[in-house]
């Protein structure tokens, strides 16, 4: 099965989302590469003990994949909520 790349609803938002991911993960102490923000998932996987490798990872369980993606995505959502709360305070 071919690997699908998840795309945001607004395609033009990809660079901003990548920048957010790099910034958020760098704040948490990860080596976030602004040119390749997806590379941080390998560092997170190593930290949580998930055998993620480049290429096909179809043998990972949903729980293992969630341990990686949840840590990254959850951190991004927390930052977006914090930013929204700050803007609401300003108004």
N, C-alpha and C positions, 0 to 999 in steps of 0.2 A: 504494500500500500504506500502511495506517495505521501510524503510529509506535507501537511497543510500549514501554511503560515497564517496565523490569525491576523486579521486586518481590522483596524479601527473603522467605525462607521464613517467617519470623516477622514479620508485618506491623508489629507494635508496635516493632520494632527500627529502623524507618526514621529516626525523629528522632535516635537515638543514632548511627547510621551517618552521617547528614548532619553532625552535630556533629563526629564524628571526621574526616570529610573536610575540613571547614572548619579544624579545628585543625592537621591534618597539612600541608595546603597553605599555611596561614599561616606555619608554621614554615619552609617552603621559600621564603618570600618572595613568595608570590602574594597578590593581593587576594581573600581568601576571604570571601564574604558569608555570614554564618550564616543569613540568611533564605532565600537562594537559593544553596546550595552548588554546584549544577550550573553556575553562571556561570563558575567557575574554568576549565572546559574550554576556553572561548574564549581565555582568556589563555595557557593551555598550548599550544593550537593555533597561536596567533600565534608563540609562542616557537620551536616546532619546525617552523614553516613550512608548516602544513597549512591549506588554505583552508576552514575550518569557518565556517558561517554559521548564523543562526537559521533554523529551518524544515527543509526537506528537504535532506539531505546524501547522497543515494544515489549520487552520483558519486564519493564518496571511495573509495579502495582500502582493502582490509583492513589493509594496512600503515600507511596514513595514520591510520585510526581507531585502530589498535593503538598508534601512537605517542602518541596523546592519552590513551586509556584506560589504557594500560600505565603511564604516568608517574603517573597519579592512583591507580589501583588498586594498583599495586605499592608505592607509598608508604604506602598504608593498610595493606596486608598486613604490611609491615616494622614499622609501628608496633604492630599487633596482636601480632605475634610478640614484639617487645620488651616489651610489657605482660605477656604470658603468662610470659615468662622472669623478669620481676621478681616476679610472684606466686609462681612456683615457688621462687624463692630465699627468699621470706618464709616458706614452709612448712617 
